[in-house]
Amino acid sequence: MSNFAPNSVLNAMIPLCFQIRKLIRRLPGIVIQWVPKPNPKVLEGCGVRGKVGELCRGCSHVLVVTDSTLYGLGFHQTIVDSLQEEHIDFSLFKEIDSEPDSDVVEQGRKAAKDSDCIVALGGGSVMDASKMIAASLRKPRRSVRSLMQKFLFARTLPLITIPTTAGTGAEHTVGAVVKDSKKGNKCATVVVGLNVKAVLLDSELTLKIPPKITAACGIDALSHGIEGCLADVKVSVEDVRKSEECVRLVFENLPEVMRNPDNLAARQAMGRAAFYGGNAINKQLAGYVHAFAHSIGACYHLSHGEAIALCLLPVLRYQKEACIKELARLAEVCGIRQQNEAIAAEQFLQALDRLISDCGIQRNGTILQRCDFQHLTRLIAADSINYSPKTTFSDKDILNVLESMIVTSD
């Protein structure tokens, strides 16, 4: 009888997997530096979407992309009016849903056949679908599904993006997530050649967003800024400043938006924070907070913002010792001044804890089931190789963080 034990082979492979993970940890940060980033004109202010017609002067035909909910609210009308004032022909495509797939992108490509500019009005789903429409128009002989690879090389049609939430930063990030309509899985694509002509940050569009979504989007933007500051990627001083400014703006303005939803100045500041968070994704990538949130969100059907809120503090606490300097710097940025870096870092984490609680976001770690931990560990480890975090988590580290989420919720 053979003494061969499959489990022993598997256990022997775990350290090897960890070493490979450590070896390639910095690779995504190196690769992302070679991807050209959009450098859009940024317009800010209540009602600024009325500038679309002016920005589209010289265009022969514009495709306005949005979703049925925003269309029903009439948010597109100001854009349409501005195009009509400039005597610019346009079409309206409002078929985007919360999880756009390749079939919808194909429909959008057909609707945009004669367009020379795309205006995207909406949240992350509209933005991602619009990027793929704009890219697929440059590859008319290929199916949309065939374009949904890790990297899509295409100088896209010019885009004017108008986000209706202050969170994802998708209005100028080079990534796009679209579902494969046949296989049913989500495909993340980096659009190499994304041409975002202008970004319009219009605070008026966020006024009707429910408080729960406002809070979740704000915490998502905050996580982008924090993880940008903790990333092991060499970037310019200006890019670091933008990530820090993202964190400061959220700390100062999200609680105010939650208390006083009609405060347009605070909402405008949150829009800027989300934009800076998008810059962090483009230049510094995300980290383990997003790796955990993506996996947990998919497994337990949590929204991205809820998953981020659940994972943010436990992951940061686990990385604390390796990130003392960066966390202390963020404390200073947010007005917490201590001579001792360790104390400053701890006070920043405590302030973050209060912020999430004050925004009314539930962090229910009890939804996690220990029987899912091995599966989650594989998902988190696989997703983490897309980022360039300060430290590399072993499978045991990942399990420890998952366990801490349950314990702190008991």
C-alpha positions as CSV (number, residue, x, y, z in Angstrom):
1,M,0.0,0.0,0.0
2,S,1.4,3.4,-1.0
3,N,2.5,5.9,1.8
4,F,1.9,8.8,-0.6
5,A,-0.1,11.5,1.3
6,P,-1.6,14.3,-0.9
7,N,-2.0,16.6,2.0
8,S,1.7,16.5,2.8
9,V,2.5,17.5,-0.8
10,L,0.0,20.4,-0.5
11,N,1.5,21.5,2.7
12,A,4.9,21.5,1.2
13,M,3.7,23.7,-1.6
14,I,2.3,26.4,0.7
15,P,5.7,27.9,1.6
16,L,6.6,27.9,-2.1
17,C,3.4,29.7,-3.0
18,F,4.2,32.3,-0.4
19,Q,7.8,32.8,-1.7
20,I,6.4,33.3,-5.2
21,R,4.0,35.8,-3.8
22,K,6.8,37.7,-2.2
23,L,8.9,37.5,-5.3
24,I,6.3,39.1,-7.6
25,R,4.9,41.6,-5.0
26,R,6.4,44.6,-6.6
27,L,5.8,43.5,-10.2
28,P,2.3,45.1,-10.6
29,G,3.6,48.4,-9.3
30,I,6.3,48.3,-12.0
31,V,3.9,47.3,-14.8
32,I,1.4,50.0,-13.9
33,Q,4.0,52.7,-14.4
34,W,4.3,51.8,-18.0
35,V,0.5,52.1,-18.7
36,P,-0.3,55.6,-20.0
37,K,-2.8,57.4,-17.8
38,P,-5.5,59.9,-18.8
39,N,-4.8,63.5,-18.0
40,P,-8.3,65.0,-18.2
41,K,-9.4,68.5,-17.8
42,V,-11.3,68.7,-14.5
43,L,-14.3,70.9,-14.0
44,E,-16.0,71.2,-10.6
45,G,-19.2,72.8,-9.3
46,C,-22.9,72.4,-8.8
47,G,-24.5,72.0,-12.2
48,V,-21.2,71.9,-14.1
49,R,-22.5,69.1,-16.3
50,G,-24.1,71.9,-18.3
51,K,-20.7,72.5,-19.8
52,V,-20.8,69.3,-21.8
53,G,-22.0,71.0,-25.0
54,E,-19.1,73.5,-24.8
55,L,-16.6,70.7,-24.3
56,C,-18.0,68.8,-27.3
57,R,-17.7,71.7,-29.8
58,G,-16.4,70.3,-33.1
59,C,-17.9,66.9,-32.5
60,S,-20.2,65.6,-35.2
61,H,-22.1,63.1,-33.0
62,V,-22.0,62.3,-29.3
63,L,-23.2,59.2,-27.5
64,V,-24.6,59.8,-24.0
65,V,-24.3,56.7,-21.8
66,T,-26.3,56.3,-18.6
67,D,-28.6,53.9,-16.7
68,S,-32.3,53.7,-16.5
69,T,-32.5,55.0,-12.9
70,L,-30.5,58.2,-13.7
71,Y,-32.5,58.6,-16.8
72,G,-35.7,58.4,-14.8
73,L,-34.4,61.1,-12.5
74,G,-33.8,63.3,-15.5
75,F,-30.1,63.9,-14.7
76,H,-29.3,63.6,-18.4
77,Q,-31.5,66.5,-19.4
78,T,-29.0,69.2,-18.6
79,I,-26.4,67.4,-20.8
80,V,-28.9,67.0,-23.6
81,D,-29.9,70.7,-23.4
82,S,-26.2,71.8,-23.6
83,L,-25.6,69.6,-26.6
84,Q,-28.7,71.0,-28.4
85,E,-27.6,74.6,-27.6
86,E,-24.4,73.8,-29.5
87,H,-26.3,72.1,-32.3
88,I,-24.5,68.8,-31.8
89,D,-26.2,65.6,-32.8
90,F,-26.4,63.0,-30.1
91,S,-27.8,59.6,-29.2
92,L,-28.8,58.3,-25.8
93,F,-27.9,54.8,-24.5
94,K,-29.5,54.1,-21.1
95,E,-29.3,50.3,-21.0
96,I,-26.4,50.0,-18.5
97,D,-27.3,48.1,-15.3
98,S,-25.4,47.4,-12.0
99,E,-23.4,44.6,-13.6
100,P,-22.9,45.4,-17.3
101,D,-22.0,42.5,-19.5
102,S,-20.4,42.0,-22.9
103,D,-23.8,42.0,-24.6
104,V,-24.6,45.4,-23.3
105,V,-21.3,46.7,-24.4
106,E,-22.0,45.3,-27.8
107,Q,-25.3,47.1,-27.9
108,G,-23.5,50.3,-26.8
109,R,-21.0,49.9,-29.6
110,K,-23.8,49.7,-32.2
111,A,-25.5,52.8,-30.7
112,A,-22.2,54.7,-30.9
113,K,-21.3,53.7,-34.4
114,D,-21.1,57.2,-35.9
115,S,-20.0,59.0,-32.7
116,D,-16.8,60.7,-32.2
117,C,-17.2,61.3,-28.4
118,I,-18.8,59.5,-25.5
119,V,-20.3,61.2,-22.5
120,A,-20.6,58.8,-19.5
121,L,-23.1,59.8,-16.8
122,G,-23.3,57.5,-13.8
123,G,-21.5,55.3,-11.2
124,G,-18.7,52.8,-11.7
125,S,-20.8,50.4,-13.9
126,V,-21.6,53.2,-16.4
127,M,-18.0,54.3,-16.4
128,D,-16.6,50.8,-17.0
129,A,-19.1,50.0,-19.7
130,S,-18.4,53.3,-21.4
131,K,-14.6,52.6,-21.4
132,M,-15.2,49.3,-23.1
133,I,-17.6,50.8,-25.6
134,A,-15.0,53.5,-26.4
135,A,-12.2,50.9,-26.8
136,S,-14.3,48.4,-28.8
137,L,-15.1,51.0,-31.4
138,R,-11.4,51.0,-32.3
139,K,-11.6,47.2,-32.8
140,P,-14.7,46.9,-34.9
141,R,-13.9,43.5,-36.4
142,R,-13.4,41.9,-33.0
143,S,-16.2,40.8,-30.6
144,V,-16.4,42.5,-27.3
145,R,-15.8,39.2,-25.5
146,S,-12.5,38.8,-27.3
147,L,-11.4,42.2,-26.0
148,M,-12.0,41.4,-22.4
149,Q,-8.4,40.4,-21.6
150,K,-6.0,41.5,-18.9
151,F,-4.7,44.3,-21.1
152,L,-6.6,45.9,-24.0
153,F,-4.4,48.0,-26.2
154,A,-6.6,50.7,-27.9
155,R,-6.6,54.5,-28.1
156,T,-10.2,54.9,-27.2
157,L,-12.7,57.4,-28.5
158,P,-12.6,60.6,-26.4
159,L,-14.7,60.3,-23.2
160,I,-16.2,63.0,-21.0
161,T,-17.0,61.4,-17.6
162,I,-19.6,62.7,-15.1
163,P,-19.6,60.6,-11.9
164,T,-22.9,60.5,-9.9
165,T,-21.3,59.0,-6.8
166,A,-18.2,60.0,-4.8
167,G,-16.3,56.8,-4.3
168,T,-15.0,54.6,-7.1
169,G,-12.8,57.1,-8.9
170,A,-13.8,55.2,-12.0
171,E,-14.2,58.4,-14.0
172,H,-10.5,58.3,-14.9
173,T,-9.1,54.9,-13.8
174,V,-7.7,52.7,-16.5
175,G,-9.4,49.6,-15.3
176,A,-12.8,48.3,-16.4
177,V,-14.8,45.4,-15.0
178,V,-17.4,43.8,-17.3
179,K,-19.2,40.5,-17.0
180,D,-18.7,37.8,-19.7
181,S,-22.3,37.3,-20.9
182,K,-21.7,33.7,-21.8
183,K,-19.4,32.5,-19.0
184,G,-21.0,34.7,-16.3
185,N,-17.7,35.7,-14.7
186,K,-16.4,39.2,-14.3
187,C,-13.4,40.2,-16.3
188,A,-11.1,43.0,-15.2
189,T,-9.4,44.8,-18.1
190,V,-6.7,47.5,-18.1
191,V,-7.5,49.8,-21.0
192,V,-4.1,50.8,-22.4
193,G,-4.9,54.0,-24.3
194,L,-7.9,55.3,-22.3
195,N,-8.6,58.8,-23.5
196,V,-10.6,60.7,-20.9
197,K,-10.9,64.2,-22.3
198,A,-12.6,65.8,-19.3
199,V,-14.1,64.9,-15.9
200,L,-17.0,66.9,-14.5
201,L,-17.4,66.7,-10.7
202,D,-21.0,67.9,-10.2
203,S,-22.1,68.0,-6.6
204,E,-25.7,68.4,-7.5
205,L,-25.8,64.8,-8.9
206,T,-25.0,63.3,-5.4
207,L,-27.8,65.0,-3.5
208,K,-30.4,62.3,-4.0
209,I,-28.0,59.4,-3.2
210,P,-29.3,57.4,-0.1
211,P,-27.2,58.0,3.0
212,K,-26.1,54.4,3.2
213,I,-24.7,54.5,-0.3
214,T,-23.1,57.9,0.3
215,A,-21.3,56.5,3.3
216,A,-20.2,53.3,1.6
217,C,-18.9,55.3,-1.4
218,G,-17.0,57.7,0.9
219,I,-15.3,54.8,2.7
220,D,-14.3,53.3,-0.6
221,A,-12.7,56.5,-1.7
222,L,-10.9,56.7,1.7
223,S,-9.6,53.2,1.2
224,H,-8.1,54.1,-2.1
225,G,-6.2,57.0,-0.6
226,I,-5.0,55.1,2.4
227,E,-3.8,52.1,0.3
228,G,-2.2,54.4,-2.1
229,C,-0.1,55.8,0.7
230,L,0.8,52.3,1.9
231,A,1.7,50.9,-1.5
232,D,5.2,49.8,-2.3
233,V,5.3,51.7,-5.6
234,K,7.6,54.6,-6.5
235,V,5.5,57.6,-7.6
236,S,6.0,61.4,-7.7
237,V,5.6,63.6,-4.7
238,E,2.5,65.1,-6.3
239,D,0.9,61.6,-6.5
240,V,1.6,61.0,-2.8
241,R,0.1,64.4,-2.0
242,K,-3.1,63.6,-3.9
243,S,-3.5,60.3,-2.0
244,E,-3.0,62.1,1.3
245,E,-5.4,64.8,0.3
246,C,-8.0,62.1,-0.5
247,V,-7.7,60.9,3.1
248,R,-7.9,64.4,4.6
249,L,-10.9,65.4,2.5
250,V,-12.9,62.3,3.5
251,F,-12.1,62.7,7.2
252,E,-13.2,66.3,7.0
253,N,-16.2,66.1,4.8
254,L,-17.9,62.7,4.9
255,P,-19.2,63.2,8.5
256,E,-20.5,66.6,7.4
257,V,-22.3,65.2,4.4
258,M,-23.9,62.5,6.6
259,R,-25.1,65.2,9.1
260,N,-26.1,67.8,6.5
261,P,-26.9,66.1,3.2
262,D,-27.6,69.4,1.5
263,N,-24.1,70.8,2.1
264,L,-22.9,71.2,-1.5
265,A,-19.5,72.3,-0.5
266,A,-18.9,69.2,1.5
267,R,-20.3,67.0,-1.4
268,Q,-18.0,68.8,-3.8
269,A,-15.0,68.1,-1.6
270,M,-16.0,64.4,-1.5
271,G,-16.1,64.4,-5.3
272,R,-12.6,65.7,-5.4
273,A,-11.5,63.1,-2.8
274,A,-12.9,60.3,-5.0
275,F,-11.1,61.7,-8.0
276,Y,-7.8,61.7,-6.1
277,G,-8.6,58.2,-4.9
278,G,-8.9,57.2,-8.6
279,N,-5.4,58.7,-9.2
280,A,-4.1,56.4,-6.3
281,I,-5.6,53.4,-8.1
282,N,-4.0,54.5,-11.4
283,K,-0.6,55.2,-10.0
284,Q,-0.2,53.3,-6.7
285,L,-2.8,50.5,-7.0
286,A,-4.8,49.1,-4.1
287,G,-3.7,46.5,-1.5
288,Y,-4.9,43.8,0.8
289,V,-8.0,45.7,1.9
290,H,-9.3,45.4,-1.6
291,A,-8.2,41.8,-2.0
292,F,-10.2,40.9,1.2
293,A,-13.2,43.1,0.2
294,H,-13.4,41.7,-3.3
295,S,-13.4,38.1,-2.1
296,I,-15.7,38.6,0.9
297,G,-18.1,40.7,-1.1
298,A,-18.4,38.0,-3.8
299,C,-18.8,35.2,-1.3
300,Y,-21.4,36.8,0.9
301,H,-23.0,39.2,-1.6
302,L,-22.0,42.4,0.1
303,S,-21.8,45.7,-1.8
304,H,-18.2,46.8,-2.4
305,G,-18.5,49.7,0.1
306,E,-19.9,47.4,2.9
307,A,-17.1,44.9,2.2
308,I,-14.4,47.7,2.4
309,A,-15.8,49.0,5.6
310,L,-15.7,45.5,7.1
311,C,-12.1,44.8,6.0
312,L,-10.4,48.2,6.2
313,L,-9.6,48.4,9.9
314,P,-8.7,44.7,10.5
315,V,-6.3,44.6,7.5
316,L,-4.7,47.9,8.5
317,R,-4.2,46.8,12.1
318,Y,-2.6,43.6,10.9
319,Q,-0.1,45.7,8.8
320,K,0.4,48.3,11.5
321,E,3.9,47.5,12.5
322,A,5.2,47.4,8.9
323,C,3.4,50.7,8.1
324,I,4.0,52.8,11.3
325,K,5.7,55.6,9.4
326,E,3.0,55.9,6.7
327,L,0.1,55.7,9.2
328,A,1.7,58.3,11.4
329,R,2.0,60.6,8.4
330,L,-1.7,60.1,7.6
331,A,-2.4,61.0,11.3
332,E,-0.5,64.3,10.8
333,V,-2.4,64.9,7.5
334,C,-5.7,64.5,9.4
335,G,-4.6,66.9,12.2
336,I,-3.4,64.3,14.7
337,R,0.0,65.4,15.9
338,Q,2.2,63.2,18.1
339,Q,5.9,63.1,18.5
340,N,5.8,59.3,18.8
341,E,5.0,57.6,15.5
342,A,3.6,54.5,17.1
343,I,1.1,56.6,19.1
344,A,0.2,58.7,16.1
345,A,-0.4,55.6,14.0
346,E,-2.7,54.1,16.7
347,Q,-4.6,57.3,17.0
348,F,-5.2,57.4,13.3
349,L,-6.6,53.9,13.4
350,Q,-8.9,54.9,16.3
351,A,-10.0,57.9,14.4
352,L,-10.8,55.7,11.4
353,D,-12.8,53.4,13.6
354,R,-14.9,56.3,14.9
355,L,-15.4,57.7,11.3
356,I,-16.8,54.4,10.1
357,S,-19.1,54.1,13.1
358,D,-20.2,57.7,13.0
359,C,-21.3,57.2,9.3
360,G,-23.6,54.4,10.5
361,I,-21.9,51.7,8.5
362,Q,-22.5,48.2,9.8
363,R,-19.4,46.0,10.1
364,N,-21.0,42.6,10.7
365,G,-18.1,40.2,10.8
366,T,-20.5,37.5,12.1
367,I,-21.6,36.9,8.5
368,L,-18.2,35.2,7.9
369,Q,-18.3,31.4,8.3
370,R,-15.1,29.6,9.4
371,C,-15.9,26.8,7.0
372,D,-15.4,29.3,4.2
373,F,-11.9,30.4,5.3
374,Q,-9.8,28.1,3.2
375,H,-11.8,29.1,0.1
376,L,-11.6,32.8,1.0
377,T,-7.8,32.5,1.6
378,R,-7.3,31.1,-1.9
379,L,-9.4,33.9,-3.4
380,I,-7.6,36.6,-1.4
381,A,-4.2,35.3,-2.2
382,A,-5.0,35.2,-5.9
383,D,-6.4,38.7,-6.0
384,S,-3.5,40.2,-4.0
385,I,-1.1,39.5,-6.8
386,N,-2.7,42.3,-8.7
387,Y,-1.5,44.9,-6.2
388,S,1.8,46.0,-4.7
389,P,1.3,46.1,-0.9
390,K,3.8,47.1,1.7
391,T,4.0,43.5,3.1
392,T,3.2,40.1,1.8
393,F,0.6,38.0,3.7
394,S,1.1,34.3,4.1
395,D,-2.0,32.0,4.1
396,K,-1.7,32.0,7.9
397,D,-1.7,35.8,7.9
398,I,-4.9,35.9,5.8
399,L,-6.6,33.4,8.1
400,N,-5.6,35.5,11.2
401,V,-7.2,38.6,9.7
402,L,-10.4,36.7,8.8
403,E,-10.5,35.4,12.3
404,S,-10.1,38.9,13.8
405,M,-13.1,40.1,11.8
406,I,-15.3,37.5,13.5
407,V,-13.8,38.0,17.0
408,T,-14.2,41.8,17.0
409,S,-17.8,41.4,15.9
410,D,-18.7,38.9,18.7
